[in-house]
Amino acid sequence: MPIVRLAGDVKDESRMAQVFAEHRPQVVFHAAAYKHVPLMEVGNAWQAVRNNILGTLVVARAARDADAERFVLISTDKAVNPTNVMGATKRVAEMVCEVMQNGHGTTRFHIVRFGNVLGSTGSVIPKFQAQIAHGGPVTVTHPDINRYFMSIPEAAQLVLQAAAMGTGGEVFVLDMGEPVRIVDLARNMIRLSGFTDDEIRIDFIGLRPGEKLYEELLADAEETLPTPHAKLRIARPRSVPDRFYDDVREWLHADHPLADDAVRAGLKKWVPEYEPDESRRD
């Protein structure tokens, strides 16, 4: 099957409708998002809402209207008990898909959550490699910060597995193994590059706006169910409020950009477990 490369904005309803009507995709993997946590936290919160939530809604509706068989939202562990705008917007995007699953149409909507993918855009691995190549220092935000990691092939395979086995409405949680301390990762990369800790130092620069010491794959109120795949489980998040879909659509179509604090207040309404970090905004 030939590959067709098309440009477009996920918030552009007419462009999405045109593309979906012309190509009638069977399976849609929706990974478009602003995912840089500190960048979205200050000055860009409304843009994160527009891209991550409205973009998901527009593409999901286009998939449904084109009778796509499946729609898979690529979500994140940062959507669980979020402390930042990015994570909260991804949780609302998950809720949009949950509502779409219960609406009209035959499209099955699935959500897949996972953590950091080694070597992907924004991963610490390329950053550390570049810092080591320049003689250091290697910058780590906090001595105790840790993250879940998986490889690109492993992440892609598990997303495909989730899409194949889902019946609709599931939030799939990928088994990410044990979290890795970022400072240990930095030390190992320095040594594997042939240097000692004395030759290339590690500087701790402080947590960035919205950044957590550790991520979670499940919210406190959620339970999981097993699947036939050993590395996939299904989370059961709390139910979506009855008027969520109509209210969030009205909010998304505000006639002017909202200030960061107004965005946080709106996200808190939809995601009560969202606890904005007030200490690192500047």
Secondary structure by P-SEA (a helix, b strand, c coil): cbbbbbbbbcccaaaaaaaaaaccccbbbbccccccaaaaacccaaaaaaaaaaaaaaaaaaaaaacccbbbbbccccccccccaaaaaaaaaaaaaaaaaaccccbbbbbbbbcccccccccaaaaaaaaaaaccccccccccbbbbbbcaaaaaaaaaaaaaaccccccccccccccccaaaaaaaaaaaaccccccbbbbbcccccccccccccccccbbbbbcccccbbbbbccccccaaaaaaaaaaaccccccaaaaaaaaaaacccccccccccc
